[in-house]
Amino acid sequence: RAPKPPAKGKLTFHSDFECGNLASAEEIVSGCEWDLALRPDTNNPKYRVWFYFGVSNVRRKQVAIFNLTNFSKSKSLYRDGMTPLVRST
């Protein structure tokens, strides 16, 4: 028997594609906030300065907060109002 799919809104994270670098995702507030850890950069294992991963099983209009817990870029353009690229289908 096939396993039952997770309920809609129970996010599923994946980075099993070229350049995907998500190491782990831990739900810290049910259905709305996750701590994400990134794998080290390929040519410099000391740093984690970018991220690339996918999320599926999202409910329509669901708000999700992702905390990158080991992002090593302390001085970032995100402080100046830039935002990550998000693509939704």
Secondary structure as GFF3:
##gff-version 3
##sequence-region A 1 89
A	DSSP	beta_strand	12	14	.	.	.	ID=ss1
A	DSSP	beta_strand	22	29	.	.	.	ID=ss2
A	DSSP	beta_strand	33	38	.	.	.	ID=ss3
A	DSSP	beta_strand	54	56	.	.	.	ID=ss4
A	DSSP	beta_strand	65	68	.	.	.	ID=ss5
A	DSSP	three_ten_helix	77	80	.	.	.	ID=ss6
###
